[in-house]
Amino acid sequence: MEVDHRNAAMEELVRGREYANQLGQIIPLMNNNSPTLFAQHLVNNIIHSFTNILTLLNKHHKTDSSFISPTKSEEISQDTSTTGRGCYKRRY
């Protein structure tokens, strides 16, 4: 089951990246900065792909917390030091 979630997430990441690459190629070609229907379609696909990835990760995270490693901000918030006036986050 774990491999299925990872494979699905990786496939969705690749799909989203392909949409983003296509959008990056057509943006310089657009006249007067007016979005085309195709550009709007690609943006919608990118947002949909991103939402799907978050959904997959969230579903799997509820069953296996080792699937997602902590982000840098989570690491910073866990490692704090105190001084006389209050609590300060240690920056890396």
PDB file of N, CA, C and O in Angstrom:
ATOM      1  N   MET A   1       0.828  -1.195   0.000  1.00  0.00           N
ATOM      2  CA  MET A   1       0.000   0.000   0.000  1.00  0.00           C
ATOM      3  C   MET A   1       0.873   1.260   0.000  1.00  0.00           C
ATOM      4  O   MET A   1       0.568   2.230  -0.694  1.00  0.00           O
ATOM      5  N   GLU A   2       1.953   1.240   0.777  1.00  0.00           N
ATOM      6  CA  GLU A   2       2.837   2.401   0.858  1.00  0.00           C
ATOM      7  C   GLU A   2       3.431   2.751  -0.497  1.00  0.00           C
ATOM      8  O   GLU A   2       3.528   3.925  -0.855  1.00  0.00           O
ATOM      9  N   VAL A   3       3.829   1.728  -1.253  1.00  0.00           N
ATOM     10  CA  VAL A   3       4.417   1.954  -2.577  1.00  0.00           C
ATOM     11  C   VAL A   3       3.387   2.576  -3.506  1.00  0.00           C
ATOM     12  O   VAL A   3       3.740   3.426  -4.323  1.00  0.00           O
ATOM     13  N   ASP A   4       2.118   2.176  -3.403  1.00  0.00           N
ATOM     14  CA  ASP A   4       1.070   2.734  -4.250  1.00  0.00           C
ATOM     15  C   ASP A   4       0.916   4.238  -4.026  1.00  0.00           C
ATOM     16  O   ASP A   4       0.792   5.001  -4.985  1.00  0.00           O
ATOM     17  N   HIS A   5       0.923   4.664  -2.759  1.00  0.00           N
ATOM     18  CA  HIS A   5       0.806   6.094  -2.458  1.00  0.00           C
ATOM     19  C   HIS A   5       2.013   6.859  -2.992  1.00  0.00           C
ATOM     20  O   HIS A   5       1.868   7.946  -3.552  1.00  0.00           O
ATOM     21  N   ARG A   6       3.184   6.296  -2.819  1.00  0.00           N
ATOM     22  CA  ARG A   6       4.397   6.965  -3.312  1.00  0.00           C
ATOM     23  C   ARG A   6       4.402   7.034  -4.829  1.00  0.00           C
ATOM     24  O   ARG A   6       4.749   8.066  -5.404  1.00  0.00           O
ATOM     25  N   ASN A   7       4.021   5.949  -5.477  1.00  0.00           N
ATOM     26  CA  ASN A   7       3.973   5.945  -6.943  1.00  0.00           C
ATOM     27  C   ASN A   7       2.947   6.945  -7.456  1.00  0.00           C
ATOM     28  O   ASN A   7       3.209   7.679  -8.409  1.00  0.00           O
ATOM     29  N   ALA A   8       1.784   6.974  -6.825  1.00  0.00           N
ATOM     30  CA  ALA A   8       0.745   7.912  -7.246  1.00  0.00           C
ATOM     31  C   ALA A   8       1.215   9.351  -7.048  1.00  0.00           C
ATOM     32  O   ALA A   8       0.979  10.202  -7.906  1.00  0.00           O
ATOM     33  N   ALA A   9       1.877   9.629  -5.928  1.00  0.00           N
ATOM     34  CA  ALA A   9       2.387  10.979  -5.670  1.00  0.00           C
ATOM     35  C   ALA A   9       3.458  11.346  -6.687  1.00  0.00           C
ATOM     36  O   ALA A   9       3.472  12.467  -7.196  1.00  0.00           O
ATOM     37  N   MET A  10       4.357  10.411  -6.986  1.00  0.00           N
ATOM     38  CA  MET A  10       5.417  10.691  -7.961  1.00  0.00           C
ATOM     39  C   MET A  10       4.837  10.925  -9.354  1.00  0.00           C
ATOM     40  O   MET A  10       5.280  11.827 -10.065  1.00  0.00           O
ATOM     41  N   GLU A  11       3.857  10.126  -9.744  1.00  0.00           N
ATOM     42  CA  GLU A  11       3.221  10.325 -11.049  1.00  0.00           C
ATOM     43  C   GLU A  11       2.552  11.690 -11.124  1.00  0.00           C
ATOM     44  O   GLU A  11       2.628  12.373 -12.145  1.00  0.00           O
ATOM     45  N   GLU A  12       1.902  12.080 -10.042  1.00  0.00           N
ATOM     46  CA  GLU A  12       1.225  13.379 -10.022  1.00  0.00           C
ATOM     47  C   GLU A  12       2.236  14.514 -10.052  1.00  0.00           C
ATOM     48  O   GLU A  12       2.005  15.532 -10.704  1.00  0.00           O
ATOM     49  N   LEU A  13       3.361  14.348  -9.350  1.00  0.00           N
ATOM     50  CA  LEU A  13       4.419  15.359  -9.398  1.00  0.00           C
ATOM     51  C   LEU A  13       4.967  15.521 -10.816  1.00  0.00           C
ATOM     52  O   LEU A  13       5.186  16.642 -11.275  1.00  0.00           O
ATOM     53  N   VAL A  14       5.184  14.419 -11.495  1.00  0.00           N
ATOM     54  CA  VAL A  14       5.690  14.467 -12.874  1.00  0.00           C
ATOM     55  C   VAL A  14       4.672  15.148 -13.782  1.00  0.00           C
ATOM     56  O   VAL A  14       5.039  15.969 -14.623  1.00  0.00           O
ATOM     57  N   ARG A  15       3.405  14.812 -13.614  1.00  0.00           N
ATOM     58  CA  ARG A  15       2.351  15.417 -14.429  1.00  0.00           C
ATOM     59  C   ARG A  15       2.292  16.933 -14.192  1.00  0.00           C
ATOM     60  O   ARG A  15       2.209  17.715 -15.139  1.00  0.00           O
ATOM     61  N   GLY A  16       2.335  17.330 -12.929  1.00  0.00           N
ATOM     62  CA  GLY A  16       2.316  18.757 -12.604  1.00  0.00           C
ATOM     63  C   GLY A  16       3.517  19.483 -13.172  1.00  0.00           C
ATOM     64  O   GLY A  16       3.398  20.609 -13.655  1.00  0.00           O
ATOM     65  N   ARG A  17       4.679  18.838 -13.116  1.00  0.00           N
ATOM     66  CA  ARG A  17       5.889  19.457 -13.671  1.00  0.00           C
ATOM     67  C   ARG A  17       5.778  19.624 -15.187  1.00  0.00           C
ATOM     68  O   ARG A  17       6.221  20.633 -15.737  1.00  0.00           O
ATOM     69  N   GLU A  18       5.194  18.645 -15.853  1.00  0.00           N
ATOM     70  CA  GLU A  18       5.005  18.756 -17.306  1.00  0.00           C
ATOM     71  C   GLU A  18       4.092  19.937 -17.644  1.00  0.00           C
ATOM     72  O   GLU A  18       4.367  20.688 -18.579  1.00  0.00           O
ATOM     73  N   TYR A  19       3.006  20.099 -16.883  1.00  0.00           N
ATOM     74  CA  TYR A  19       2.115  21.243 -17.106  1.00  0.00           C
ATOM     75  C   TYR A  19       2.869  22.560 -16.869  1.00  0.00           C
ATOM     76  O   TYR A  19       2.733  23.506 -17.645  1.00  0.00           O
ATOM     77  N   ALA A  20       3.655  22.612 -15.802  1.00  0.00           N
ATOM     78  CA  ALA A  20       4.402  23.828 -15.488  1.00  0.00           C
ATOM     79  C   ALA A  20       5.421  24.134 -16.579  1.00  0.00           C
ATOM     80  O   ALA A  20       5.602  25.295 -16.946  1.00  0.00           O
ATOM     81  N   ASN A  21       6.089  23.110 -17.100  1.00  0.00           N
ATOM     82  CA  ASN A  21       7.043  23.317 -18.194  1.00  0.00           C
ATOM     83  C   ASN A  21       6.345  23.849 -19.445  1.00  0.00           C
ATOM     84  O   ASN A  21       6.854  24.753 -20.107  1.00  0.00           O
ATOM     85  N   GLN A  22       5.183  23.286 -19.764  1.00  0.00           N
ATOM     86  CA  GLN A  22       4.430  23.767 -20.919  1.00  0.00           C
ATOM     87  C   GLN A  22       4.027  25.223 -20.739  1.00  0.00           C
ATOM     88  O   GLN A  22       4.119  26.023 -21.670  1.00  0.00           O
ATOM     89  N   LEU A  23       3.579  25.559 -19.535  1.00  0.00           N
ATOM     90  CA  LEU A  23       3.185  26.938 -19.259  1.00  0.00           C
ATOM     91  C   LEU A  23       4.386  27.871 -19.384  1.00  0.00           C
ATOM     92  O   LEU A  23       4.280  28.965 -19.938  1.00  0.00           O
ATOM     93  N   GLY A  24       5.521  27.428 -18.867  1.00  0.00           N
ATOM     94  CA  GLY A  24       6.740  28.234 -18.973  1.00  0.00           C
ATOM     95  C   GLY A  24       7.161  28.478 -20.413  1.00  0.00           C
ATOM     96  O   GLY A  24       7.763  29.508 -20.716  1.00  0.00           O
ATOM     97  N   GLN A  25       6.853  27.551 -21.298  1.00  0.00           N
ATOM     98  CA  GLN A  25       7.204  27.710 -22.706  1.00  0.00           C
ATOM     99  C   GLN A  25       6.275  28.671 -23.435  1.00  0.00           C
ATOM    100  O   GLN A  25       6.709  29.362 -24.357  1.00  0.00           O
ATOM    101  N   ILE A  26       5.002  28.730 -23.039  1.00  0.00           N
ATOM    102  CA  ILE A  26       4.076  29.581 -23.790  1.00  0.00           C
ATOM    103  C   ILE A  26       3.981  30.997 -23.224  1.00  0.00           C
ATOM    104  O   ILE A  26       3.536  31.906 -23.925  1.00  0.00           O
ATOM    105  N   ILE A  27       4.386  31.200 -21.982  1.00  0.00           N
ATOM    106  CA  ILE A  27       4.291  32.551 -21.398  1.00  0.00           C
ATOM    107  C   ILE A  27       5.059  33.587 -22.222  1.00  0.00           C
ATOM    108  O   ILE A  27       4.516  34.658 -22.492  1.00  0.00           O
ATOM    109  N   PRO A  28       6.300  33.310 -22.633  1.00  0.00           N
ATOM    110  CA  PRO A  28       7.008  34.322 -23.435  1.00  0.00           C
ATOM    111  C   PRO A  28       6.347  34.601 -24.789  1.00  0.00           C
ATOM    112  O   PRO A  28       6.597  35.644 -25.394  1.00  0.00           O
ATOM    113  N   LEU A  29       5.525  33.697 -25.257  1.00  0.00           N
ATOM    114  CA  LEU A  29       4.888  33.849 -26.565  1.00  0.00           C
ATOM    115  C   LEU A  29       3.576  34.629 -26.515  1.00  0.00           C
ATOM    116  O   LEU A  29       3.032  35.008 -27.552  1.00  0.00           O
ATOM    117  N   MET A  30       3.073  34.866 -25.300  1.00  0.00           N
ATOM    118  CA  MET A  30       1.782  35.546 -25.177  1.00  0.00           C
ATOM    119  C   MET A  30       1.953  37.036 -25.457  1.00  0.00           C
ATOM    120  O   MET A  30       2.921  37.652 -25.011  1.00  0.00           O
ATOM    121  N   ASN A  31       1.006  37.608 -26.198  1.00  0.00           N
ATOM    122  CA  ASN A  31       1.028  39.028 -26.544  1.00  0.00           C
ATOM    123  C   ASN A  31       0.311  39.847 -25.481  1.00  0.00           C
ATOM    124  O   ASN A  31      -0.742  39.443 -24.987  1.00  0.00           O
ATOM    125  N   ASN A  32       0.870  40.978 -25.134  1.00  0.00           N
ATOM    126  CA  ASN A  32       0.243  41.946 -24.223  1.00  0.00           C
ATOM    127  C   ASN A  32      -0.149  41.341 -22.870  1.00  0.00           C
ATOM    128  O   ASN A  32      -1.085  41.806 -22.220  1.00  0.00           O
ATOM    129  N   ASN A  33       0.574  40.308 -22.460  1.00  0.00           N
ATOM    130  CA  ASN A  33       0.345  39.681 -21.154  1.00  0.00           C
ATOM    131  C   ASN A  33      -1.088  39.200 -20.943  1.00  0.00           C
ATOM    132  O   ASN A  33      -1.517  39.025 -19.802  1.00  0.00           O
ATOM    133  N   SER A  34      -1.825  38.986 -22.014  1.00  0.00           N
ATOM    134  CA  SER A  34      -3.194  38.477 -21.858  1.00  0.00           C
ATOM    135  C   SER A  34      -3.150  36.956 -21.931  1.00  0.00           C
ATOM    136  O   SER A  34      -2.658  36.394 -22.910  1.00  0.00           O
ATOM    137  N   PRO A  35      -3.662  36.288 -20.901  1.00  0.00           N
ATOM    138  CA  PRO A  35      -3.608  34.828 -20.895  1.00  0.00           C
ATOM    139  C   PRO A  35      -4.513  34.226 -21.960  1.00  0.00           C
ATOM    140  O   PRO A  35      -5.615  34.715 -22.213  1.00  0.00           O
ATOM    141  N   THR A  36      -4.037  33.180 -22.563  1.00  0.00           N
ATOM    142  CA  THR A  36      -4.838  32.449 -23.542  1.00  0.00           C
ATOM    143  C   THR A  36      -5.646  31.383 -22.812  1.00  0.00           C
ATOM    144  O   THR A  36      -5.388  31.079 -21.647  1.00  0.00           O
ATOM    145  N   LEU A  37      -6.603  30.836 -23.497  1.00  0.00           N
ATOM    146  CA  LEU A  37      -7.388  29.749 -22.903  1.00  0.00           C
ATOM    147  C   LEU A  37      -6.500  28.553 -22.560  1.00  0.00           C
ATOM    148  O   LEU A  37      -6.712  27.880 -21.551  1.00  0.00           O
ATOM    149  N   PHE A  38      -5.508  28.299 -23.408  1.00  0.00           N
ATOM    150  CA  PHE A  38      -4.601  27.183 -23.155  1.00  0.00           C
ATOM    151  C   PHE A  38      -3.768  27.448 -21.897  1.00  0.00           C
ATOM    152  O   PHE A  38      -3.555  26.536 -21.097  1.00  0.00           O
ATOM    153  N   ALA A  39      -3.299  28.678 -21.717  1.00  0.00           N
ATOM    154  CA  ALA A  39      -2.525  29.033 -20.526  1.00  0.00           C
ATOM    155  C   ALA A  39      -3.393  28.888 -19.278  1.00  0.00           C
ATOM    156  O   ALA A  39      -2.934  28.365 -18.262  1.00  0.00           O
ATOM    157  N   GLN A  40      -4.620  29.339 -19.346  1.00  0.00           N
ATOM    158  CA  GLN A  40      -5.534  29.197 -18.215  1.00  0.00           C
ATOM    159  C   GLN A  40      -5.803  27.726 -17.906  1.00  0.00           C
ATOM    160  O   GLN A  40      -5.898  27.332 -16.743  1.00  0.00           O
ATOM    161  N   HIS A  41      -5.925  26.921 -18.960  1.00  0.00           N
ATOM    162  CA  HIS A  41      -6.127  25.480 -18.787  1.00  0.00           C
ATOM    163  C   HIS A  41      -4.914  24.856 -18.088  1.00  0.00           C
ATOM    164  O   HIS A  41      -5.079  24.030 -17.191  1.00  0.00           O
ATOM    165  N   LEU A  42      -3.709  25.242 -18.488  1.00  0.00           N
ATOM    166  CA  LEU A  42      -2.505  24.708 -17.858  1.00  0.00           C
ATOM    167  C   LEU A  42      -2.414  25.118 -16.386  1.00  0.00           C
ATOM    168  O   LEU A  42      -2.040  24.308 -15.537  1.00  0.00           O
ATOM    169  N   VAL A  43      -2.755  26.367 -16.085  1.00  0.00           N
ATOM    170  CA  VAL A  43      -2.745  26.818 -14.692  1.00  0.00           C
ATOM    171  C   VAL A  43      -3.732  25.998 -13.865  1.00  0.00           C
ATOM    172  O   VAL A  43      -3.412  25.573 -12.755  1.00  0.00           O
ATOM    173  N   ASN A  44      -4.915  25.779 -14.399  1.00  0.00           N
ATOM    174  CA  ASN A  44      -5.904  24.952 -13.698  1.00  0.00           C
ATOM    175  C   ASN A  44      -5.389  23.530 -13.477  1.00  0.00           C
ATOM    176  O   ASN A  44      -5.609  22.946 -12.416  1.00  0.00           O
ATOM    177  N   ASN A  45      -4.701  22.975 -14.481  1.00  0.00           N
ATOM    178  CA  ASN A  45      -4.139  21.632 -14.345  1.00  0.00           C
ATOM    179  C   ASN A  45      -3.042  21.594 -13.279  1.00  0.00           C
ATOM    180  O   ASN A  45      -2.948  20.634 -12.514  1.00  0.00           O
ATOM    181  N   ILE A  46      -2.227  22.626 -13.233  1.00  0.00           N
ATOM    182  CA  ILE A  46      -1.159  22.694 -12.230  1.00  0.00           C
ATOM    183  C   ILE A  46      -1.767  22.746 -10.831  1.00  0.00           C
ATOM    184  O   ILE A  46      -1.319  22.032  -9.934  1.00  0.00           O
ATOM    185  N   ILE A  47      -2.771  23.576 -10.643  1.00  0.00           N
ATOM    186  CA  ILE A  47      -3.431  23.682  -9.335  1.00  0.00           C
ATOM    187  C   ILE A  47      -4.095  22.360  -8.961  1.00  0.00           C
ATOM    188  O   ILE A  47      -4.018  21.925  -7.812  1.00  0.00           O
ATOM    189  N   HIS A  48      -4.743  21.726  -9.925  1.00  0.00           N
ATOM    190  CA  HIS A  48      -5.400  20.438  -9.675  1.00  0.00           C
ATOM    191  C   HIS A  48      -4.362  19.376  -9.296  1.00  0.00           C
ATOM    192  O   HIS A  48      -4.581  18.593  -8.371  1.00  0.00           O
ATOM    193  N   SER A  49      -3.251  19.352 -10.000  1.00  0.00           N
ATOM    194  CA  SER A  49      -2.195  18.394  -9.707  1.00  0.00           C
ATOM    195  C   SER A  49      -1.622  18.618  -8.313  1.00  0.00           C
ATOM    196  O   SER A  49      -1.399  17.661  -7.571  1.00  0.00           O
ATOM    197  N   PHE A  50      -1.384  19.869  -7.956  1.00  0.00           N
ATOM    198  CA  PHE A  50      -0.868  20.213  -6.635  1.00  0.00           C
ATOM    199  C   PHE A  50      -1.850  19.779  -5.545  1.00  0.00           C
ATOM    200  O   PHE A  50      -1.442  19.239  -4.517  1.00  0.00           O
ATOM    201  N   THR A  51      -3.126  20.013  -5.770  1.00  0.00           N
ATOM    202  CA  THR A  51      -4.152  19.605  -4.808  1.00  0.00           C
ATOM    203  C   THR A  51      -4.171  18.085  -4.655  1.00  0.00           C
ATOM    204  O   THR A  51      -4.295  17.573  -3.542  1.00  0.00           O
ATOM    205  N   ASN A  52      -4.049  17.366  -5.768  1.00  0.00           N
ATOM    206  CA  ASN A  52      -4.017  15.901  -5.711  1.00  0.00           C
ATOM    207  C   ASN A  52      -2.821  15.397  -4.911  1.00  0.00           C
ATOM    208  O   ASN A  52      -2.945  14.453  -4.131  1.00  0.00           O
ATOM    209  N   ILE A  53      -1.670  16.023  -5.103  1.00  0.00           N
ATOM    210  CA  ILE A  53      -0.471  15.616  -4.370  1.00  0.00           C
ATOM    211  C   ILE A  53      -0.676  15.831  -2.876  1.00  0.00           C
ATOM    212  O   ILE A  53      -0.354  14.959  -2.069  1.00  0.00           O
ATOM    213  N   LEU A  54      -1.211  16.990  -2.511  1.00  0.00           N
ATOM    214  CA  LEU A  54      -1.450  17.261  -1.099  1.00  0.00           C
ATOM    215  C   LEU A  54      -2.444  16.263  -0.500  1.00  0.00           C
ATOM    216  O   LEU A  54      -2.274  15.821   0.636  1.00  0.00           O
ATOM    217  N   THR A  55      -3.460  15.916  -1.252  1.00  0.00           N
ATOM    218  CA  THR A  55      -4.443  14.944  -0.782  1.00  0.00           C
ATOM    219  C   THR A  55      -3.801  13.579  -0.571  1.00  0.00           C
ATOM    220  O   THR A  55      -4.039  12.928   0.447  1.00  0.00           O
ATOM    221  N   LEU A  56      -2.990  13.146  -1.528  1.00  0.00           N
ATOM    222  CA  LEU A  56      -2.310  11.856  -1.395  1.00  0.00           C
ATOM    223  C   LEU A  56      -1.372  11.843  -0.196  1.00  0.00           C
ATOM    224  O   LEU A  56      -1.349  10.883   0.574  1.00  0.00           O
ATOM    225  N   LEU A  57      -0.609  12.901  -0.043  1.00  0.00           N
ATOM    226  CA  LEU A  57       0.327  12.963   1.081  1.00  0.00           C
ATOM    227  C   LEU A  57      -0.413  13.017   2.416  1.00  0.00           C
ATOM    228  O   LEU A  57       0.007  12.390   3.389  1.00  0.00           O
ATOM    229  N   ASN A  58      -1.502  13.758   2.457  1.00  0.00           N
ATOM    230  CA  ASN A  58      -2.271  13.874   3.687  1.00  0.00           C
ATOM    231  C   ASN A  58      -2.901  12.533   4.072  1.00  0.00           C
ATOM    232  O   ASN A  58      -2.883  12.160   5.244  1.00  0.00           O
ATOM    233  N   LYS A  59      -3.452  11.811   3.104  1.00  0.00           N
ATOM    234  CA  LYS A  59      -4.037  10.503   3.378  1.00  0.00           C
ATOM    235  C   LYS A  59      -2.993   9.546   3.929  1.00  0.00           C
ATOM    236  O   LYS A  59      -3.238   8.830   4.900  1.00  0.00           O
ATOM    237  N   HIS A  60      -1.827   9.544   3.299  1.00  0.00           N
ATOM    238  CA  HIS A  60      -0.789   8.622   3.720  1.00  0.00           C
ATOM    239  C   HIS A  60      -0.164   9.063   5.042  1.00  0.00           C
ATOM    240  O   HIS A  60       0.220   8.223   5.855  1.00  0.00           O
ATOM    241  N   HIS A  61      -0.063  10.345   5.256  1.00  0.00           N
ATOM    242  CA  HIS A  61       0.542  10.863   6.485  1.00  0.00           C
ATOM    243  C   HIS A  61      -0.268  10.445   7.704  1.00  0.00           C
ATOM    244  O   HIS A  61       0.297  10.242   8.779  1.00  0.00           O
ATOM    245  N   LYS A  62      -1.567  10.315   7.555  1.00  0.00           N
ATOM    246  CA  LYS A  62      -2.423   9.902   8.671  1.00  0.00           C
ATOM    247  C   LYS A  62      -2.135   8.460   9.086  1.00  0.00           C
ATOM    248  O   LYS A  62      -2.338   8.101  10.246  1.00  0.00           O
ATOM    249  N   THR A  63      -1.666   7.632   8.152  1.00  0.00           N
ATOM    250  CA  THR A  63      -1.401   6.228   8.468  1.00  0.00           C
ATOM    251  C   THR A  63       0.072   5.949   8.707  1.00  0.00           C
ATOM    252  O   THR A  63       0.402   4.985   9.397  1.00  0.00           O
ATOM    253  N   ASP A  64       0.974   6.766   8.155  1.00  0.00           N
ATOM    254  CA  ASP A  64       2.407   6.521   8.294  1.00  0.00           C
ATOM    255  C   ASP A  64       3.140   7.847   8.355  1.00  0.00           C
ATOM    256  O   ASP A  64       3.362   8.484   7.325  1.00  0.00           O
ATOM    257  N   SER A  65       3.512   8.264   9.541  1.00  0.00           N
ATOM    258  CA  SER A  65       4.156   9.570   9.686  1.00  0.00           C
ATOM    259  C   SER A  65       5.580   9.578   9.164  1.00  0.00           C
ATOM    260  O   SER A  65       6.161  10.655   9.030  1.00  0.00           O
ATOM    261  N   SER A  66       6.174   8.427   8.862  1.00  0.00           N
ATOM    262  CA  SER A  66       7.538   8.408   8.339  1.00  0.00           C
ATOM    263  C   SER A  66       7.584   8.735   6.849  1.00  0.00           C
ATOM    264  O   SER A  66       8.665   8.924   6.291  1.00  0.00           O
ATOM    265  N   PHE A  67       6.422   8.802   6.202  1.00  0.00           N
ATOM    266  CA  PHE A  67       6.374   9.084   4.765  1.00  0.00           C
ATOM    267  C   PHE A  67       6.866  10.494   4.456  1.00  0.00           C
ATOM    268  O   PHE A  67       7.514  10.716   3.433  1.00  0.00           O
ATOM    269  N   ILE A  68       6.565  11.438   5.329  1.00  0.00           N
ATOM    270  CA  ILE A  68       6.949  12.831   5.115  1.00  0.00           C
ATOM    271  C   ILE A  68       7.935  13.221   6.204  1.00  0.00           C
ATOM    272  O   ILE A  68       7.650  13.078   7.393  1.00  0.00           O
ATOM    273  N   SER A  69       9.091  13.713   5.793  1.00  0.00           N
ATOM    274  CA  SER A  69      10.062  14.154   6.786  1.00  0.00           C
ATOM    275  C   SER A  69       9.711  15.569   7.226  1.00  0.00           C
ATOM    276  O   SER A  69       9.042  16.290   6.487  1.00  0.00           O
ATOM    277  N   PRO A  70      10.149  15.985   8.417  1.00  0.00           N
ATOM    278  CA  PRO A  70       9.807  17.327   8.892  1.00  0.00           C
ATOM    279  C   PRO A  70      10.412  18.400   8.009  1.00  0.00           C
ATOM    280  O   PRO A  70      11.490  18.225   7.441  1.00  0.00           O
ATOM    281  N   THR A  71       9.710  19.502   7.903  1.00  0.00           N
ATOM    282  CA  THR A  71      10.220  20.621   7.121  1.00  0.00           C
ATOM    283  C   THR A  71      11.215  21.399   7.961  1.00  0.00           C
ATOM    284  O   THR A  71      11.314  21.185   9.169  1.00  0.00           O
ATOM    285  N   LYS A  72      11.942  22.289   7.333  1.00  0.00           N
ATOM    286  CA  LYS A  72      12.926  23.089   8.045  1.00  0.00           C
ATOM    287  C   LYS A  72      12.272  23.915   9.140  1.00  0.00           C
ATOM    288  O   LYS A  72      12.845  24.052  10.221  1.00  0.00           O
ATOM    289  N   SER A  73      11.078  24.475   8.892  1.00  0.00           N
ATOM    290  CA  SER A  73      10.420  25.300   9.901  1.00  0.00           C
ATOM    291  C   SER A  73      10.004  24.457  11.107  1.00  0.00           C
ATOM    292  O   SER A  73      10.040  24.940  12.239  1.00  0.00           O
ATOM    293  N   GLU A  74       9.606  23.187  10.872  1.00  0.00           N
ATOM    294  CA  GLU A  74       9.269  22.318  11.995  1.00  0.00           C
ATOM    295  C   GLU A  74      10.503  22.007  12.821  1.00  0.00           C
ATOM    296  O   GLU A  74      10.432  21.942  14.048  1.00  0.00           O
ATOM    297  N   GLU A  75      11.650  21.814  12.147  1.00  0.00           N
ATOM    298  CA  GLU A  75      12.887  21.542  12.871  1.00  0.00           C
ATOM    299  C   GLU A  75      13.277  22.742  13.715  1.00  0.00           C
ATOM    300  O   GLU A  75      13.733  22.581  14.847  1.00  0.00           O
ATOM    301  N   ILE A  76      13.104  23.940  13.180  1.00  0.00           N
ATOM    302  CA  ILE A  76      13.465  25.153  13.907  1.00  0.00           C
ATOM    303  C   ILE A  76      12.568  25.319  15.120  1.00  0.00           C
ATOM    304  O   ILE A  76      13.052  25.650  16.203  1.00  0.00           O
ATOM    305  N   SER A  77      11.258  25.094  14.959  1.00  0.00           N
ATOM    306  CA  SER A  77      10.343  25.303  16.069  1.00  0.00           C
ATOM    307  C   SER A  77      10.564  24.277  17.175  1.00  0.00           C
ATOM    308  O   SER A  77      10.247  24.549  18.333  1.00  0.00           O
ATOM    309  N   GLN A  78      11.100  23.105  16.844  1.00  0.00           N
ATOM    310  CA  GLN A  78      11.356  22.099  17.858  1.00  0.00           C
ATOM    311  C   GLN A  78      12.634  22.387  18.632  1.00  0.00           C
ATOM    312  O   GLN A  78      12.781  21.920  19.761  1.00  0.00           O
ATOM    313  N   ASP A  79      13.557  23.139  18.059  1.00  0.00           N
ATOM    314  CA  ASP A  79      14.843  23.399  18.678  1.00  0.00           C
ATOM    315  C   ASP A  79      14.898  24.856  19.119  1.00  0.00           C
ATOM    316  O   ASP A  79      15.303  25.725  18.346  1.00  0.00           O
ATOM    317  N   THR A  80      14.494  25.128  20.350  1.00  0.00           N
ATOM    318  CA  THR A  80      14.472  26.492  20.846  1.00  0.00           C
ATOM    319  C   THR A  80      15.358  26.610  22.064  1.00  0.00           C
ATOM    320  O   THR A  80      15.619  25.627  22.757  1.00  0.00           O
ATOM    321  N   SER A  81      15.818  27.821  22.318  1.00  0.00           N
ATOM    322  CA  SER A  81      16.596  28.073  23.523  1.00  0.00           C
ATOM    323  C   SER A  81      16.006  29.286  24.209  1.00  0.00           C
ATOM    324  O   SER A  81      15.446  30.163  23.552  1.00  0.00           O
ATOM    325  N   THR A  82      16.125  29.344  25.525  1.00  0.00           N
ATOM    326  CA  THR A  82      15.554  30.455  26.264  1.00  0.00           C
ATOM    327  C   THR A  82      16.650  31.312  26.860  1.00  0.00           C
ATOM    328  O   THR A  82      17.742  30.842  27.178  1.00  0.00           O
ATOM    329  N   THR A  83      16.324  32.569  26.999  1.00  0.00           N
ATOM    330  CA  THR A  83      17.212  33.500  27.690  1.00  0.00           C
ATOM    331  C   THR A  83      16.386  34.164  28.770  1.00  0.00           C
ATOM    332  O   THR A  83      15.256  33.749  29.029  1.00  0.00           O
ATOM    333  N   GLY A  84      16.929  35.187  29.405  1.00  0.00           N
ATOM    334  CA  GLY A  84      16.255  35.833  30.514  1.00  0.00           C
ATOM    335  C   GLY A  84      14.925  36.464  30.152  1.00  0.00           C
ATOM    336  O   GLY A  84      14.042  36.526  31.007  1.00  0.00           O
ATOM    337  N   ARG A  85      14.737  36.933  28.929  1.00  0.00           N
ATOM    338  CA  ARG A  85      13.522  37.673  28.586  1.00  0.00           C
ATOM    339  C   ARG A  85      12.482  36.851  27.857  1.00  0.00           C
ATOM    340  O   ARG A  85      11.331  37.279  27.777  1.00  0.00           O
ATOM    341  N   GLY A  86      12.822  35.716  27.330  1.00  0.00           N
ATOM    342  CA  GLY A  86      11.808  34.966  26.592  1.00  0.00           C
ATOM    343  C   GLY A  86      12.408  33.828  25.816  1.00  0.00           C
ATOM    344  O   GLY A  86      13.537  33.406  26.068  1.00  0.00           O
ATOM    345  N   CYS A  87      11.653  33.345  24.884  1.00  0.00           N
ATOM    346  CA  CYS A  87      12.052  32.187  24.101  1.00  0.00           C
ATOM    347  C   CYS A  87      12.387  32.648  22.682  1.00  0.00           C
ATOM    348  O   CYS A  87      11.607  33.368  22.060  1.00  0.00           O
ATOM    349  N   TYR A  88      13.537  32.234  22.178  1.00  0.00           N
ATOM    350  CA  TYR A  88      13.971  32.628  20.846  1.00  0.00           C
ATOM    351  C   TYR A  88      14.236  31.366  20.017  1.00  0.00           C
ATOM    352  O   TYR A  88      14.811  30.393  20.505  1.00  0.00           O
ATOM    353  N   LYS A  89      13.809  31.407  18.775  1.00  0.00           N
ATOM    354  CA  LYS A  89      14.036  30.273  17.883  1.00  0.00           C
ATOM    355  C   LYS A  89      15.469  30.325  17.376  1.00  0.00           C
ATOM    356  O   LYS A  89      15.979  31.377  16.992  1.00  0.00           O
ATOM    357  N   ARG A  90      16.089  29.181  17.388  1.00  0.00           N
ATOM    358  CA  ARG A  90      17.442  29.080  16.881  1.00  0.00           C
ATOM    359  C   ARG A  90      17.391  28.946  15.369  1.00  0.00           C
ATOM    360  O   ARG A  90      16.675  28.086  14.856  1.00  0.00           O
ATOM    361  N   ARG A  91      18.115  29.754  14.662  1.00  0.00           N
ATOM    362  CA  ARG A  91      18.156  29.730  13.193  1.00  0.00           C
ATOM    363  C   ARG A  91      19.366  28.930  12.737  1.00  0.00           C
ATOM    364  O   ARG A  91      20.420  28.954  13.371  1.00  0.00           O
ATOM    365  N   TYR A  92      19.194  28.215  11.614  1.00  0.00           N
ATOM    366  CA  TYR A  92      20.285  27.430  11.062  1.00  0.00           C
ATOM    367  C   TYR A  92      20.820  28.065   9.826  1.00  0.00           C
ATOM    368  O   TYR A  92      21.752  27.540   9.217  1.00  0.00           O
TER     369      TYR A  92
END
